[in-house]
Every structure is written in C-alpha cells, then in structure tokens.
Amino acid sequence: MSVEEMVLPGNKEAALPATGCVQEEVYEMVYHRPATLVEVNMHYCPGCAHSLVHKLIMEVVEELGIQEQTIGIAPVGCSVFAYDYMDIDMQEAAHGRACAVATGIRRLMPEKYIFTYQGDGDLAAIGLAETLHAINRGENLLIVFMNNAVYGMTSGQMAPTTLPDMVTTTSPFGRDPMQSGMPMRMAEMVATLPGAIYVTRQTVNSANAVRKTKKALLKAFQLQQQQKGTSFIEVLSNCPSNWKMTPVESMQFIGEEMVKTFPLGDIKLPATTD
Amino acid sequence: MEFKLMKGNEALAEAAIRAGCDAYFGYPITPQSEVLEYLAREMPLHGRVVLQAESEVASINMVYGAAGAGFRAMTSSSSPGISLMQEGISYMAGAELPALIVNVNRAGPGLGTIQPGQGDYFQATKGGGHGDYHLIVLAPATVQEMADFVYLGFDLADKYRNPVMILSDGAIGQMMEKVKFPDYVIPKKDKPWATTGKPANRPRNYITSLHILPEKMEVHNQHLEAKFKAIRDNEVRFEEIATDDAEVLLVAYGLSARICHKALDLARAKGIRAGLLRPITLYPFPYQRLQELADQVDLMMSVELNAGQMVEDVRLAVAGKVPVGFFGRMGGMIYTPEDVLQHLETIMQEQYVS
C-alpha cells in the first residue's frame, strides 16, 4: 500500500464512507513519511537508530524544499547504503574519506547543501585527518557523526569511542584504557577548531531527544546558507545487535552510560545567529 | 601561439588550465611540487579551484568528489604519494569516475630518492590498487607531450569514464624545453550521471563502487572489462623510429626513449640497423605491433630505469619468437646512450645477431 492509498487522518478523499449518522470530519495532517525518503525496507537491524536519523535528515530536506540542492556523502560503514534510502544525489566514499570527498564537491558547487553521514570508526579513527582538516578549513558542510561506540558493519569491534570496560569482539575483556586509550570526545575536539561554527551532541533515545536532534539538523542546514563554516552534529546512537541488548535496553544504555562519557548539549554555537 | 621555454611540470600545469581543468587538489612532493605551486598561483586567476590537501589520501578523494559531481578534476604527485592514492584510484575505477592523475616518477622503493625512475611501471599499468581495473596510462617523453597529454588524458577519461594517469618521471618533469600550447578548450558538460542535485524529473544519481550482491558485482566487473577491451582495441598509441629496415629493436618509453633515440643514432653510425619502438600508451600496451615486429627483427631490448618491468610485456608480446634482452639502471642513476649501445652489442654477441 502506498502512502497515497493509505487512509490518513486529514485526507478527505480517503476518509471513512459517510453514513447518515456520521458527520464528515476534517483532520489536520500531523505526520507523514517524508517524500524524500525512499519507500523501501531498510537493511538496518531492528531497533537501530540509523533509520530514524536518515528520516530526520530527509524531513529537514523536505521541509526546507532543498532536495534538488542537496548532496549527501556516506562512506563505508553500516550507512554505506544510505543512497538506497535518501532520495537525493549521493556519493559513496571510501572508509574515512567522506570529508575529503565532500570538500571536492563543495569547492565546485558552493551553492549546494552538502552533508556527510559518518560512523565513529570512520570519522574518529581512519578518517580523523580528513575530518579535522576539512573542519579546520571551515568547509561549509554539515557533518553528521553517528556515535554508537562500536564498528557496527563489521560486527561490533572496538571503536575510538568505545567506553572504558565495554566488551566488544576486539576488547573481549572490556576496553582497557591502558592499552587502547580513553574514548575520543570528537565534538569537544572539533569545537576547538576555528572552522567549526556549530558543534552539538544530541541523541535519539526519547521522543524529546529526537525532536532536539531534528532541530539541530534544521539549524545546521540553515547555517549552510550563510557559508560561515562547518556544522558538526554528533548523535549518540545505539547498536542493539552488537551491544547484545534489546532495542529498549540499548536506548536506556545511551541515557544511563554513554552520556557520562559523552555529555549532551551544544558545545559551540554560531556567533552571529540567535 | 609562440613557443615557450618551460619546465615539464609547469607546462603540464599550464595545459591543465587550458584543457578546462575545473579543479586541482594536490600535496607537495619532489619532483613535482611545481605543478601545485604553478596552479596555486594561476588557477584562481581563471576562476578555477585549487586546494592544497592534508595528504595524498585526501587529495585523491577530493578529486573523487569533484569528478563525481561532473567536473574536470586532477591531482599530481610522485611515487610515494601515488602509492597513498591507490585506494582512491581503485574506488574511482570502480565507480567509473573520469579524472587525471599525474605521477612524476622518482626512484624507489620506500622513500627512495627524488631522482628520475621508471619503477612505477607495474603499479601504473597493472592496476595499482585492489581489484580488477586498469588506468589508461600515457607516457610523455618531452615537455611538449607533458602539455599535450593533459588534453588527451582528460578527453580519454571522459570518453571511457575511467581515471587516466600520465606517467612521467623526474627528468621530464624538471627539464626545460620549448612547448607550444593548444588552444583553450571548454569541455562538454554532458555527464548525466553526475551528482549535481536531484531535480524532480530524474531519478537520483549516486556514485558508488559497492555492489553487495555478487551477481550484480560480477555484471559490473564484466562491464568494466568490456570497457578495458574497448580501450585496448582503440587507444593503443606508440611511436616508431627507424623500424623500416631494423634488425634489432629497442623498446623504451619516456626519458629512456630519448636516450635510446640517441643510442640508435650511434648504433646506425656503426652499421647496426637498430630501430626504436616507443610506447606512448603503457596501458593499453602495443602488444600487436611488437608481435608484428618480432617477425622482422632478430632481437629486442627493453631499456628502463628500473630492474626490468616493461620487458615482461615485451616478452608477452613476442611470445618467444625472438630473444628479448633488458638493460636498466636504478635508484636515480641514468644510463648514457653509449651505455645502451654497449649493452645492445653485448646482447647481440650473446645471441649471435650480427
């Protein structure tokens, strides 16, 4: 059943057949699937927040009416298939190279909206140089950094953001900071670079948090119009499959454990906007 | 237009502007830094993009992004830097992105030395990165060709949607010669696959080298192979010097071909009927012409600034019909024409070719 065929509140044509005793009512449309999100089953594991954040980005693109002006870059990782789900022009990038690829596009198309969508292994390990230098140059980009503390696609290895003592397939006795260092706080790190204009850490473990993440995404897309620098949105996300938790447990883990290492909130706000 | 006296690297850089290069991304490395320096100065004057990247890994991926968006993009480096780019080059070949990559070959392996070498022949012609792919590889022997092959390289890249490499060396890059530039060109913008932003009237475009279903991956690889076959069928380029009556044939490209040209004159003066075949495209390689010449000459000798790489292709071409000798020097040391002649005479004696 397509969206058009569905009986939606507020869709007059599809309203229930009128009978003698029921008056036709008109409802306000309060929610719909964004048309910019391709209507296919996603490959993500049940309960994974990638699909949710994909949808938030596509909602913002739809609401701003910038589908034709938006180009996304998704490098290697669970979200490498993002181009199957986001109905915009996209480039798949090599592992860690999204910010370099985005720079190449940005320099030639200064008027477009360009975002990268990167995981923690990609952005904070193999792609650290490309990420920091793109931000230091103040490339007019939105970097969406999905931090779920593990390498998801390769089945749950330790990432630069893995919490101390957290068990992964490559830290079977828990992450030992003496061996592997402490988790990297990317948002705090990139906020020190002059090219970063907006740095925030959000999550998606509650309806309220989801709304805040969407608001941050909207703000970052709007900032691109001003061409002032890089926006960096870190999203604390989950990985129920590799954390060996139920989706609900994984969302609780974000709120109870991850936020201790990765505190939520704005880290750097643009100077010239409200 | 008048002739100009220019360094090879600078002629190549000037040609990039004239051939409609929209963007150059590079990283300093000897002996090719003049390309980045020249373009850093000149590209902005033409409203083009130039950017010094944080690494060769970044610069090739910037080229990826720009090429994927439909622009003429290029980078240049020298051997160790080209090694760093191999990941990106493989991705570009897989995603069918046209771009120009210049390798001003120095002598290796490892950090090696900054003097000229031809030790990157295998890397350039056999793929270089992971997976089944080839670059179209052009080997300039003059400063003029450093300029001309930029035009040719961009055109071939666009024609086949495949990265093209100019495989030069530290001598051709650094030497000054006269050069005459072709006119400015405005490249056609017919790249409907490019990620320019999705309008309502077409499906979204995406650039990828990922095909997770093996059935689809195989179809894509077969498509690439068909393309490489078309390249082999249509794009072989070489130059022949004094091959009409040649009894012995020198095979050499780039700087080595210049030295062999002089060695050929010395040989002719001594009554040795030597000829020279200079491959201009190292991929596709002139197998067929060498096969034909194997019916005519008694002996071939491949002359390279390495331990013997192209000689393997020469031997593949002649398939044992005639003996194929090799002469080379390594590590930035360059042979003289006299050295080449002496080695040729030695091989001729060994093979009883008189």
Chai-1 contact restraints between the chains, C-beta under 6 A:
chainA,res_idxA,chainB,res_idxB,connection_type,confidence,min_distance_angstrom,max_distance_angstrom,comment,restraint_id
A,E68,B,G197,contact,1.0,0.0,6.0,A-B,restraint_1
A,E68,B,P199,contact,1.0,0.0,6.0,A-B,restraint_2
A,Q69,B,G197,contact,1.0,0.0,6.0,A-B,restraint_3
A,I71,B,T195,contact,1.0,0.0,6.0,A-B,restraint_4
A,Y83,B,Y206,contact,1.0,0.0,6.0,A-B,restraint_5
A,D87,B,R204,contact,1.0,0.0,6.0,A-B,restraint_6
A,I88,B,K198,contact,1.0,0.0,6.0,A-B,restraint_7
A,I88,B,R204,contact,1.0,0.0,6.0,A-B,restraint_8
A,D89,B,T195,contact,1.0,0.0,6.0,A-B,restraint_9
A,D89,B,G197,contact,1.0,0.0,6.0,A-B,restraint_10
A,D89,B,K198,contact,1.0,0.0,6.0,A-B,restraint_11
A,D89,B,R204,contact,1.0,0.0,6.0,A-B,restraint_12
A,D89,B,N205,contact,1.0,0.0,6.0,A-B,restraint_13
A,M90,B,Y206,contact,1.0,0.0,6.0,A-B,restraint_14
A,Q91,B,G68,contact,1.0,0.0,6.0,A-B,restraint_15
A,Q91,B,T195,contact,1.0,0.0,6.0,A-B,restraint_16
A,Q91,B,I207,contact,1.0,0.0,6.0,A-B,restraint_17
A,E92,B,T208,contact,1.0,0.0,6.0,A-B,restraint_18
A,E92,B,L210,contact,1.0,0.0,6.0,A-B,restraint_19
A,A94,B,E87,contact,1.0,0.0,6.0,A-B,restraint_20
A,A94,B,Y91,contact,1.0,0.0,6.0,A-B,restraint_21
A,R97,B,N61,contact,1.0,0.0,6.0,A-B,restraint_22
A,A100,B,A58,contact,1.0,0.0,6.0,A-B,restraint_23
A,A100,B,N61,contact,1.0,0.0,6.0,A-B,restraint_24
A,A100,B,M62,contact,1.0,0.0,6.0,A-B,restraint_25
A,V101,B,N61,contact,1.0,0.0,6.0,A-B,restraint_26
A,V101,B,Y64,contact,1.0,0.0,6.0,A-B,restraint_27
A,V101,B,G65,contact,1.0,0.0,6.0,A-B,restraint_28
A,T103,B,M62,contact,1.0,0.0,6.0,A-B,restraint_29
A,G104,B,M62,contact,1.0,0.0,6.0,A-B,restraint_30
A,G104,B,G65,contact,1.0,0.0,6.0,A-B,restraint_31
A,G104,B,A66,contact,1.0,0.0,6.0,A-B,restraint_32
A,I105,B,G65,contact,1.0,0.0,6.0,A-B,restraint_33
A,I105,B,A69,contact,1.0,0.0,6.0,A-B,restraint_34
A,R107,B,V49,contact,1.0,0.0,6.0,A-B,restraint_35
A,L108,B,A23,contact,1.0,0.0,6.0,A-B,restraint_36
A,L108,B,V49,contact,1.0,0.0,6.0,A-B,restraint_37
A,L108,B,A66,contact,1.0,0.0,6.0,A-B,restraint_38
A,L108,B,A69,contact,1.0,0.0,6.0,A-B,restraint_39
A,L108,B,F71,contact,1.0,0.0,6.0,A-B,restraint_40
A,K112,B,G197,contact,1.0,0.0,6.0,A-B,restraint_41
A,A129,B,E54,contact,1.0,0.0,6.0,A-B,restraint_42
A,E130,B,A58,contact,1.0,0.0,6.0,A-B,restraint_43
A,H133,B,E54,contact,1.0,0.0,6.0,A-B,restraint_44
